Amino acid sequence: MTGTPKGSLLEVRGLKKHFPIRRGVFSRVSGYVRAVDGVDLALKQGETLGLVGESGSGKTTTGRCILRLIEPTGGSVLFDGVDLLGLSPAEMRKMRRQIQVIFQDPYSSLNPRMKVGSIVGEPLAIHKIARGTDREHRVADLLCKVGLDPMAMRRYPHEFSGGQRQRIGIARALALNPRLIICDEPVSALDVSVQAQVVNLLMDLQEEFSLTYLFIAHDLSVVEHISDRVAVMYLGKIVEVADAESLYRDPQHPYTRALLSAVPVPDPDAKPQRIALRGDLPSPADPPPGCAFHPRCPVAVEVCSRLEPKLLDSGGGHLASCHLVHPDGAGPPV
Amino acid sequence: MPLAPASMSPLLEVQDLRVEFDTPEGKSRAVNGVSFQIREGETLGLVGESGCGKSLTAMSVLRLIYPPGRIASGRILLRGRDLLTVSEPEIRKVRGNEIALIFQEPVAALNPVFTVGDQIAEAIRVHHKVSKKEALAEAVRLLRLVQIPDAERRVREYPHQMSGGMCQRVMIAMALSCKPSLIMADEPTTALDVTIQAEILDLLKRLKEEFRLSLLLISHNLGVIAGSADRVAVMYAGRIVEEAPVRVIFAAPKHPYTIGLLRSVPRLGETGRPARRRLYAIPGTVPDPYAPEAGCPFAPRCPDVMPDCRREDPRLLPLEGGHKVACFLHHPAHPSTGTATS
């Protein structure tokens, strides 16, 4: 990102994760899957940054690298000025009090053999913050905060619906009073009516505890709803980032335009102006040269297959990486 | 949106279908008196949230309900013939041949150890006496029909060599292989990315026109339904609570559940929005299928609930214009009719 926004809580610079591909009896490394390939992000205190992209774009890997649940190959992750990648495991564990995560699948992210009280109280136990009745009080308080009956702590996860389980996951993430929460597709597995409840809850909690969210999702309408700013990922790279309003009203990158045009609209009279993309997502093990999007781009020109475009500002903090958008700042003709 | 098809004879008619599950926790009525029709060349969209019984309804049509589930009662008439009373060999002829099914997970629905060509050819040879060679040639033709590029080469590929979208095209090719009159597509695009989803929906629409197919499109995504269905049935807790032509259901929904569902969908690009509005959310959760309470199943969550709603379950009754709704607010005989605040 050009220039460092003042007061960033999280700043990711040149983040890379290359997974080795091993072949043969000796597991020789024959190549790399470039899941995340040079991602720059910045989050201000109290804001929500939406991270969207299709499956395989690297958005989940980015989230996990920030938490060091996956060790990044390169780059830096500055949290409140401290580079997380330079921390020892013990220091990182301490740091995780401030950075928590909510996972996509409320069915597999809660231990079925633990009671809800232990699940939500576990972070408090690990970090030796509260014990005994004090811990119990805190857990009851957290369950209330996420809209569950405190008596839920005596029950097991399977006794709850998907939406309620996601609330349990949120209570667990809140237990340590974190400053940043990485929400990895937190509502994708939920039904529409329940999804709305959880989105509202996340927005309320953000206000109450001045939380900062990195909201990873593939549903563009949900992301628009909850985010202050939105970043679009394609094949391990950010191709566009802007204020939510600006990105949805005036998308610059041809990929963002195609993505937005494909969202089905709940209105039978809507005339879809869909921009078709050719072919499938290329393999991140063998990304195309130049702009990674050029083989599928409806407006690609000769230079796109040779030179990789930079993520540049086209005014008002709206960044896009497309040869047709820069340098003149005008959008490509579609 | 195509106009309502001229032919009005129902191809499929489901009458008062009930599916029950007997489990140690008790008996649940997963499908509780569902009736609907699908006409020739028509797409009926079946919407509802997880557990409402929409997939079970489709599986019942082909008698694919296995213990502890069972079809307790009802009639399923395909061109007037009751599929619930025909013999096992008869229903096997119906499956794939007259009614084809497309599933949510295309990669899981295909057999990983056979080429896609072999799998399509097998589907053809189950129902028709043709040689393997002829069946494979037909498979290539079908792959072209579903717009798979380089069909001659890809017919020899295995499912893992294809993307999710390509696998779903193969599933559609397989569904078309025996020229069925009805395709039931159960969340056909839910596992796919939006750009691929749009392509698959376009393909289904085109094939439906071309072959005058009827389509039962099951989806939880109201956007998908809005773009593809002619008529829509909304399911809640094992019942159809509202049914109407697609424009009517989106422009003038009547049932409080349908209204709530439509309001809770975040919409793209509502410009001039105040930053980060709250979404409308239906309070509460779906009722426990093992502990059904008396009255309308939506009553505990309904903003317009009346005393009667907690005593009696409203039937699905017709209003004008092919609109049906199961709600006392709209029942002609009910004293409260017309007082709906929605």
Interface residues (C-beta under 8 A of the other chain):
Chain A: T48 E54 S55 S161 G162 G163 Q164 D191 V192 S193 V194 Q195 A196 Q197 V199 N200 M203 H218 L220 S221 V222 E224 H225 I226 D228 E245 Y248 R249 A258 L259 L260 A262 V263 P264 V265 P266 D267 P268 D269 A270 P272 R274 A276 L277 D280 L281
Chain B: M1 E49 S50 S163 G165 M166 D193 V194 T195 I196 Q197 A198 E199 L201 H220 N221 L222 G223 V224 I225 A226 G227 V246 R247 F250 G260 L261 L262 S264 V265 P266 R267 L268 G269 T271 R273 A275 R276 R277 R278 L279 Y280 A281 I282 P283 T285 V286
